[in-house]
């Protein structure tokens, strides 16, 4: 079951999302995390921490879980 992560803006960057989803503790860890782990956005591999995620995007991180971006 995918975990919903609610955002109050039109989009959120992947780096900010990782912190909001509690995958990483600080925003500074984002660059390292995306270079060391497989991340899929809507089924496609993604390694840019600045990738803009919007409502209903699905983020899958093997070993950490599956998340759905949801607007409040």
VENGI-V658950 format. One record per residue. N is the residue number from 1. RES is the residue in one small letter. NEAR is the number of other C-alpha atoms within 10 Angstrom. Layout:
n=N res=RES near=NEAR
n=N res=RES near=NEAR
//
This chain:
n=1 res=x near=6
n=2 res=x near=12
n=3 res=x near=14
n=4 res=x near=15
n=5 res=x near=16
n=6 res=x near=15
n=7 res=x near=16
n=8 res=x near=9
n=9 res=x near=11
n=10 res=x near=12
n=11 res=x near=17
n=12 res=x near=19
n=13 res=x near=14
n=14 res=x near=22
n=15 res=x near=22
n=16 res=x near=20
n=17 res=x near=26
n=18 res=x near=23
n=19 res=x near=16
n=20 res=x near=17
n=21 res=x near=16
n=22 res=x near=11
n=23 res=x near=15
n=24 res=x near=16
n=25 res=x near=12
n=26 res=x near=13
n=27 res=x near=14
n=28 res=x near=12
n=29 res=x near=14
n=30 res=x near=22
n=31 res=x near=14
n=32 res=x near=10
n=33 res=x near=17
n=34 res=x near=17
n=35 res=x near=13
n=36 res=x near=10
n=37 res=x near=13
n=38 res=x near=14
n=39 res=x near=22
n=40 res=x near=16
n=41 res=x near=19
n=42 res=x near=14
n=43 res=x near=11
n=44 res=x near=10
n=45 res=x near=13
n=46 res=x near=17
n=47 res=x near=17
n=48 res=x near=15
n=49 res=x near=19
n=50 res=x near=14
n=51 res=x near=16
n=52 res=x near=15
n=53 res=x near=21
n=54 res=x near=17
n=55 res=x near=17
n=56 res=x near=14
n=57 res=x near=16
n=58 res=x near=21
n=59 res=x near=25
n=60 res=x near=20
n=61 res=x near=17
n=62 res=x near=11
n=63 res=x near=8
n=64 res=x near=10
n=65 res=x near=12
n=66 res=x near=17
n=67 res=x near=21
n=68 res=x near=21
n=69 res=x near=22
n=70 res=x near=20
n=71 res=x near=15
n=72 res=x near=10
//
